[in-house]
């Protein structure tokens, strides 16, 4: 109990599986006077106005559903309208949250392969999320959520130098990361030909 009380001032992340659980977590937060950071399920677009009213910040995944194989008409009968709608709208979740004024950061959690992250991020941008909002969700917002803006989230004197150098705009499909710097030290990126 002493450890719990000592850590109550730290940012608290409440993991929820879907938008319904996010709304329930908001009720718990109000009951206990806590402002949780909610790790969402990627379907917040279904009730974006109610999500906005919670005033919570979110950590959202970019693990979009794959297209359903419905080449066989009988298989098509097994895909519900809700599943098809989620397949179509999940990539637009971030832009809908951004347009509603909900602060969010991205997570790689839920991706089978972490290398899918860039492609999913580009897909969210193609659905209307601005590059500036995407960059904020990767840098300044996570630093702010964790209370580390004095050390992380930007490149300024006195901060940890976490950045990478790439061949093109990071949000372009054929971009290649050339160098990755972590805490001011060059991290060697292993490639198949090195």
Beta strands, then each sheet from edge to edge (+ up, - down):
strand 1: 13-15
strand 2: 37-39
strand 3: 57-61
strand 4: 104-107
strand 5: 163-166
strand 6: 177-182
strand 7: 185-187
sheet 1: 1+ 2+ 3+ 4+
sheet 2: 5+ 6- 7+
end
